[in-house]
Amino acid sequence: MSTPPTTDLTGRSAREAKRLFGGWFDELTAAADADQGAAYVFVMGSLAELVRSFDMPIVFPEIHSLQMAVRHAAGDYLSEAEDYGYSPDVCGYVKADVALQLRGGTHPLGRIPRPSIAIATNACNTYIKWAEIWERLHGTPVVTIDVPGSRGAHDAVFGAAPPASDLLFVERQIRELIGQLETVTGRGFDPERLREILARVNAMADAWDRMLALGRERPSAYDALTEGTTFLGMANVFRGTAEGVTWFEQLVEELATRRGSGTQEQHRLLFVGVPCYPIFRRFWELFSRWGGVFVGSTYLWFASGGLGNGFRYRLDDPVRSLAEGVLRGVRNATDAMLFHDATLVRAIDEYDADGVVYHPIKSCRTVSTGLADSRRAVLARRDVGCLFIESDMMDQRVVSEAQLRNRIDAFFEGLASRRLRLDARDDVAEAAIAAGGDR
């Protein structure tokens, strides 16, 4: 018999996340009001640990853009960027940020300070072009870390150690970045400060692994689409902070109280892609009304800043270990987007999933490329339901809720038929075993 959740923990992580995010925006607004610059970084290979050691305000433009969509404010920003000259086909995150820059950093939740330095990796080709926009608008110095990836699907082994030559290549670039951060901030690099931050990231990674394990239980303790988005925001924005460690440890404590009763789970699903933020809650409800729970998602794999890949920083050599963490995190993020069929097959087994939902989006070709081929590859190896739906992460103009509902309803009707077929097969097998025992 399952133990009911402890009421004093219910919703604690959501309330605390809201408070912490509000404080983050308040700090950014104060920096903007004081005309203090910030470091602009991206979720895949953010190097937030290093930036934080220089005590610079950190801006995650992807997170600011999706917050506009969740709050139904993205439309005006997208239109302004298109009027400025950007094509409707350009990444919605980028266009929303362009309009934000044109508005002097004005955001629905506060003000975003100007960029003093931009740090990008090649995890996404859009990152590089996006940083060039800030360079043109503000004269921002841009640093791009070239991270070697897997050489092909055969080399895409999640969590595998990188070649020594690749590690040395990334380490040298990070040491150059340290010099540029010293120039921008006027402060010397403090390896002890970096070591403290890396230790806290290790503690967050420990909690992240425990969180993922609770998602593999039946029923799952959380929904990886809705709650998982909050997990990712906290993992990136509060990476290496004392607040981040405390939040994740308390999250695991809260999720543990839900064991056996965490979700109204009838169908266990995996999500591939980025959520539909313009109708975020209603998008989730299209699945939850059928008892569909997302027990895992590729978003948690590629946008977690390297958490969940089994790697822990070695504190005796913080710069070299940071380089290895960036190399592993970016490479695994890219593999999770481009070579994810093998990872999905493993996840279907680990999470005991009934179905996979593929969600390509109009304004992110990096995430959406090859999903149809991945679907065919997964279906060839596992007997699961697969749904292929399209919308967008920012632009409500291309989201058809009625069409989504029709496709999703048909998907769950197919899952119900599949379950009946599997139950009938199991009944036949049990009858055959019983008949053999009666002889």
N, C-alpha and C positions, 0 to 999 in steps of 0.2 A: 504494500500500500504506500503510495507516494506521500511525502511530507509537504503540507501546504507552505507557500512562501511566507517568509517572515515579513510582516507588514511594515516594520520600521525601515526596511531596506528597499521596499518597492518604489521604483522610480528615482532612487537617490542619484544614480549615475547620470540620468537625463537632466535632472535639476542642476547638478553640479557642472555638467558640461555647458549648459546654457549660461551659468554664472561665469565660468571661466572664459568662454568665448566672448561674452559681453565685456569682460575686463580686458581681453586682448584688443578688441576694437576700440575701447576707451584709450588704451595706451597708444595705439596707432593714431587716433584722432589727436591726442595730445602732442605726439611727435609732429604731425602735419601742421598743427596750429603754431608750433614753435619753429617751423621750417627746418625740422631735422630730417635728414635723409634716412633711408632704410635700405636693407639688402633685399632684393627681389630674387626669390628662389622658386623652384618647382618641386612637386611632390616626388618625382622619380629622380633620385640623386640630388637632394636638396642641399647637402652639406650644411644643414642647419646646425649640426654640432660645432663645426668650426666657426661659423658666423656667430653663434651664441657665445663662444669663448671670447669674442671681441665686444660683447654686450651691445650689439647693433639691433635695432628693431628689425623684425623679419616679416616680410610680406609674401604670402602665397597667393599669387593672382588667380590660380585655378579655383581656390577656395572662395575668394571674394566674388568671382563670377558666378559660381554655382549658388552662392547665397542670394544673389540677385534673382536667379530663376526660382528658387524655393519660395522666395517672398513675392513672386509674381511681378517683379519690377524689371525683368530683363528686356522686355519688348522695346521700351523707349531707348535703352542703351544700344540694342542691336540696330534699331532704325537709324539712330544718330551716326553710328559707325558706317552704315551703308550709305547714308547721305554724304558722309565724308569721303567715300570712294571705295570702301571695302565690299567685295562681292558677297552675295548671299551664301556662297559655298565655303567661305572662310570659316574656320573654327569659331563657334559661338563664344567660347571662353575669351578668345582673342578680341573679338569685336566688342564684347561687353567691356573689356578692360580698356580698349582704345577710347571708347566714349567716356569711361571713368577718368582717364588721363586728360581728355579734352575738357572735362568738367572740373579740373583741378583737384581730383581725388575724391569728389563727392560720391558717397556710397549710401545705400539705404540704412546702413548700420553705423555710419560715422564718416570719417575722412581717412583716406589712405595717403601716407606721406610719399613724397617723390622718391625715385630710386637713386641712391648714391652709388650702387654697384649692382649689377645683374649677374647671377651665376646660373648657367644652364649646363645640361649634359645633352648628349645625343640620344637619350632614351626616346625622345619624340622629335621628329624633324621640325615640328611647329615651334618647339621651345626656342630653337636658334633664330628663326625668323621673328618670333615674338619679341625676343630680347633686342633685336635690331630696331624694332619700333621705338623702344625706350631710348635707344642710342640716338635715333633721329630726333625724337621729341625733346629729350632732356640733355643730350650729350653724355649719357650714362656710360661709364666704362663697362664693357661686357666681357666676362670670362666664360669660355665654353670648355668643359672638361670632356675630352674625347675618350669614351669608355668602350673598350673592345667587347664585342658581344659574342655569342655562340656562332660558330662558323657554319651552322646548318642545323636542321632538325635532329640529325644524328648526334650532335654535340650538345644539344639542349638538355642538360641534366640538372634539374632543380636542386640547388644546394651543393653542387659539386665545387671543389676547390679550383680557383682560377690558375692558369699557367703563370709561372714566376715572371716571365717577360711582360705579360699583361699587367701584373701587379706593379712592377717597377715603372712602367709607362704611366700609370695613373698616379702613383706616388709622386713622381717628379712634377706632374701638373699641379697637384695639391700644394706642394712646397712653393711653387711659383704663385699660386693663389694666396698663400699666407703672406707673401711679400706685398701683394696688391692690397690685401685687407689692412696691412699695417700702414700703407700709404694713405688709404681712404680714411681710416679712423685716427691716424696719428698715434696709435698704440702699438706696443710690442706684443709679439705672440707669447702666450703663457701656456706652456705644455701641461702644467699642473691643472690649470683650469679646464683644458680640453679633456684631461684624464678623468676629472670629476664628472663631466658631462657624459662621456662615453660610458662610465660606470652606471649612470642613471638610465641610459638607453638600454644597457644590458638588463637592468631590472624591469624595464618596460617590456622587453622582448620575452622575458620569463613569463610575465603576466599574459602577454599576447598568446603565447603557446597554450597556456591553460584555458584561455578564452576559446581558442579554436577547438580544443578538445571537448569543451562543453557544447559546441555546435555539432559535434559528431554524435553526441548522445541522442537517444530516441525517447521522448521528443527533444528537439533542439531547445536549448535554453534561451535562444534569441533568434531574430530574423536577420540574416546577413545583408538584406537589402536596405531595410529601414534603420535598424539599430547599427548595422555595420557601417553605414555612412557616418554616423557620429563617431564610431570607433576610429575610422580613418582620419577624421578631422582632428581628433585628440592626439592620435599617433604622430601626426605631422606638425601641427602648430605647437604642441607642448613636448616635442621630442627633446629628451635630455634634461627636462626640468623636474624639480621636486614635485610640482603640481601634477605633472604627467605620470610620475611613478605612483603617487598616492591615488590618483584617479583610476588607473588601471588595476591596481591591487584591490581597491574597493569595488570596482566593476566585477572582478572575478568573484569576490565575496557575495555580491548581490546575485550574480548569475547562478552561483552554486545553490542558493536558496530556491531557485526555480526548477531544480532537477526533478524530472518526472512530471512537471506541470507548467513548463515554461511557455509553450505555445499551443494553440489549438491546431495541432498538426494532423492532417490527413494525407497530405502528399509532400514528400521531401524533394526539394528542387535545388538545382544549382543555377546560378545566374552568370551569364557571360556578357561582358560589356559594361557600360556606364548607365546608371539609372536615368529615368525620364524625370528630371527635376521640375519642369514647368507644371506638371500635375503629380508631384511626388507622392502625396498621400493617396490620391485616387488611383494612381498606377499600382501601388501596393495593394489597395483594396480589391482591385480586379482579380488578384490572385488569392488574397486572404479569405474572400467570401466563399471560395471553394475549399478552404482548409489547406491552401498551398503555402508552405513555409520555405523560405530560402535558407537552407542550412549552410550553404557556402557560396562564394562568388569569386570570379577572377579579379574583381575589383579589390577584394581584400588581399589578393596575391600581388597585384602589380602596383597598387597605390599606397602601400603601407610603409614605404620608405625602407624596405628590406627586412621588416619584422616578419617572423614566421619562416625564415629560410634556414633556421638552425645555427646561424652565425652569431658569435659573441665577440665583442671587441677584446683584444689583449691590451691590458693597460700598461704593460712595460714598454711598449713602443707605440704611443698613441697615433702619431701621424701615419705610420705604415699600416697600422691596423685600421685606421679610418679609410685609407685608400682601398684596403681589401673589402671593407664593408660597402663602400660606394661601388666598387667593381662588381661584387656579388649582387648587391641590390638592384643596380641598373640592368645588369645582364639578365637576372631572373625576371625583372619586370618586363623586359623586352620579350623574353621567352614566353611569359605568361600571356602576352598579347599575340605573338606570331606563331608559336609552336605549342599551343595549349591543348591540342587534342589528346596527347599522351597524358598530360597532367589531368585533364578532365576524366579520362578513363580511370585513372587511379583514384580521383576524387569520388567518382560514382561508387566505387567499391568501398572506400573509406567512410563515406557519409551515408552509404546505403540509399542512394538517391533514386527516386522514381522517374525523374525527368530533368531535362536541361532546357533552359530558356535562353535563346540567343537574341541579343538586342543590339543590332547595329544601329548607329545613329548618323544622321545626315552630316553633321559638322565635325565628325572625328573619324577620318579615314584610317588613322593608325590603329585604333581599337577595332574598327569594323572590317578591315581588310581580311579576306579569307575565311570569314565565319561560315559561309555556305559550304566550303570545302571541309572545314572542321566538323560541321554537322554530319556530313556523309561519312567521314572517317570514324567518328564516335559511334554512329549507328551500325557501322560494319563490325564493331568490336563489342558493343553492349546492347542488350535489349532494353532500351529505355524510351520514354516519350521525349520528343524534341519539338520545341516550339520556336519559330522564327518570326519575330515581330520587329517593326521598324518605327522609330520616332526620332526624338532629338533630346539632347541634354539641356538645351537652353531656349530653343525657339518654339514657342507654342503655336506659331503659325503653321508648322508642318506636323503637328501632333493631332491625330484623329482618334479621339477617345472611343467613338462608336466602333470604328474599325478594330481598334485594339481589343475591345470587349468581345466582339464576335470571334476573333481569332483565339483569344484566351479561353472563352467558354467552350469552343470546339476542342481545344487542347485538353481541357479537364474531362470532357466527355470521352475523349480517346483514352485518357489515363484510367477512367473508370472501366472501360471495356477491357483494357489491358489487364487490370487487376482481376476481373472476372475470369479472363483466359488463364492467367497464372494460377488462380485458385483452383480452377477446374483441372489443370495439369497436375497440381499438387495432390488433389483428391484421387486422381487416377493412379499416381505413383504410390500413394499410401495404400490404396486398395490392392495394388499388385503386391506390395510387401506383405500385407495382411494375408492375402491368398497364398502366398508362398509359405508363410509361417503355419497355415492350417493344414498343409499337406503332411 
